[in-house]
Amino acid sequence: MPEFADIPPDDAPRLETRDDDRLVLVKRDRRYVFDCAPGREATLLQELRGLVADPTSDLNWFDAAVLSHQLGQRMSDRLAAAQTARRRSA
């Protein structure tokens, strides 16, 4: 589950990029921090689905889409870096 921290109010959700193993969504007065080490992507998506379906959660499907897009970008970047490293070593 994500960690929650109070932050200054803001209406638009935004992503923070600090750590390759974490996704951070900032929405209104909350910061949602999701740990996501390589290989745990499917687990994170399941957690997001559960949070979005929970009527007490502030997250919605748009937020989940933003996070899953960012997750896909990170996976793509890691794959590209691995392919580049493999070509250099060959």
N, C-alpha and C positions, 0 to 999 in steps of 0.2 A: 504494500500500500504506500501511497505517497506521503511525504512529510509535508506539513503545513506550516507556513510562517506568515505573520502579518507584514504587509508592506504598504506603502502609500497607495491610496485609491487610484485606479485607472480603469476605464471602461473597456478598452480593447485588450484581448488576450495577446500575449506575445511570448516568444520563446527566448530563453537565455541559453547561450552556449558557453559552458565553462569546462565541462568534463566529458570525455568521450563515452563514459559509462553511465551518464545521467542525462535525462531529458528534464528540462525545467520549463513549465508553462506558468506565466504570470497572468493572472486574471483578477481584475478588480483589486481587492485587498488581500489576495492570497497568492502564494507561490506554491505550486504543485511540483514536487521533486520525485521523479521516477528513476529508480536504479535500473539500469538495463545493460548488463555486461553482454558481450558477444555470446550468442547461443541462447539468450533469454528473451529474445524478441517476441516469440509466440506467447510466452507467459505474460509479458507486459501488455500485449494486445488483449488478452483475456481479462486482465485486471482493468484495463480501460473500458472494456465492454461492460463489466460489472459496475463500475463507477457511473457510467453514463445511464445505465438502466435503473440505478438507485435514485428514487425521487428526492432523497435528502441531499444528494450530491449537487454541487454547483456546476459540475462539468456537463457539457452537452455533446451532441454528436459532432458539431463543428470543431470543438476542442479536441476530440478524439481523432478527427481527420487531420488536424494540424500536427498533432503529436505523431500519428502513424506516418504521415508524409515525411516528417523530420527523421523518424526512425528508418524509413526506406532510404532516404538520402545518405544517412550514416552507413547503412549496410552497403550501398552502392560505392561510396567513397572507400570503404575498407576493402571491398572486392577489387576496385581499380588499383589501390595501393599494393595489394597482394600480387596482382597480375604484373604490375610494373616491376616489383621486386623479383618476381620469377623470371621475367624476361632478362633482367640485368644479370642474374646469376647463371643463366643458360649460355 
